Amino acid sequence: MTFDPSITLGALLNAVALLIGFVGAFVRIGGRIDLLSQRLLAVENTLVDKRDHEKRLSIAEERLANHGSALATLQRELSSLRRGEGFIRGHRSDVDGEYSS
């Protein structure tokens, strides 16, 4: 093995500068990737919270619909009782047990 005299100090400095540049760029890109991964994790956590809120909202809407139908049923029953239909007048056959208004 012999030393090639065409390799100069400038070529070595150029190679070292390129190596330092590549390492610096890699470190900066790695830092940006870490930052982006942290931001992505925060977005994922926000979406999980939003999904939980959407689930709670859908449950509340379902309950509201159920309460609305129950209220409509109670209003129909109350209206029929006010008209005298139902358990008060429906099965009475004599005047003594009749409640009329």
C-alpha positions in Angstrom: 0.0 0.0 0.0 1.3 3.3 -1.0 0.1 6.8 -0.2 -1.5 8.6 -3.1 0.0 12.1 -3.2 -3.0 13.5 -5.1 -5.0 13.6 -1.9 -4.5 17.0 -0.6 -5.4 18.8 2.6 -8.3 20.6 0.8 -9.8 17.3 -0.3 -9.7 16.0 3.3 -11.2 19.2 4.7 -13.9 19.0 2.0 -14.7 15.4 3.0 -14.8 16.4 6.7 -17.0 19.4 6.0 -19.4 17.2 4.0 -19.5 14.6 6.8 -20.2 17.3 9.4 -22.9 18.8 7.2 -24.6 15.4 6.8 -24.5 14.7 10.5 -25.9 18.2 11.3 -28.7 17.8 8.7 -29.5 14.3 10.0 -29.7 15.7 13.6 -31.9 18.6 12.5 -34.2 16.3 10.5 -34.3 13.9 13.4 -35.3 16.7 15.8 -38.0 17.8 13.4 -39.3 14.3 13.1 -39.4 14.0 16.9 -41.4 17.3 17.0 -43.8 16.1 14.3 -44.3 12.8 16.1 -45.1 14.7 19.4 -47.6 17.0 17.5 -49.2 14.0 15.8 -49.6 12.3 19.2 -51.3 15.4 20.6 -53.7 15.4 17.6 -54.5 11.7 18.1 -55.2 12.4 21.8 -57.5 15.3 20.8 -59.3 13.0 18.4 -59.8 10.4 21.0 -61.3 13.0 23.3 -63.5 14.2 20.5 -64.7 10.7 19.8 -65.6 10.4 23.5 -67.6 13.6 23.3 -69.4 12.5 20.2 -70.3 9.2 21.9 -71.7 11.1 24.9 -73.6 13.4 22.6 -75.2 10.6 20.7 -76.2 8.9 24.0 -77.8 12.2 25.2 -79.6 12.6 21.8 -80.9 9.0 22.2 -82.1 9.7 25.7 -83.8 12.9 24.5 -85.7 11.0 21.8 -86.8 8.4 24.3 -88.0 11.0 26.7 -89.9 12.8 23.9 -91.7 9.6 23.0 -92.5 8.8 26.6 -93.8 12.4 27.1 -96.0 12.0 24.0 -97.4 8.7 25.3 -98.2 10.3 28.7 -99.9 13.3 27.0 -102.1 10.9 25.0 -103.1 9.0 28.1 -103.8 12.1 30.1 -105.9 13.5 27.3 -107.9 10.3 27.1 -108.4 10.3 30.9 -109.6 14.0 30.7 -112.2 12.9 28.2 -113.4 10.2 30.5 -112.0 7.3 28.6 -109.9 4.7 30.4 -110.0 2.9 33.7 -112.5 5.3 35.4 -115.4 5.1 33.0 -114.5 2.1 30.8 -115.5 -0.7 33.2 -118.3 1.0 35.2 -121.8 -0.3 34.4 -123.9 1.5 37.0 -124.5 5.1 38.1 -123.1 4.6 41.6 -119.6 4.0 40.4 -119.6 6.6 37.6 -117.5 9.7 37.9 -118.8 12.3 35.4 -117.7 15.8 35.1 
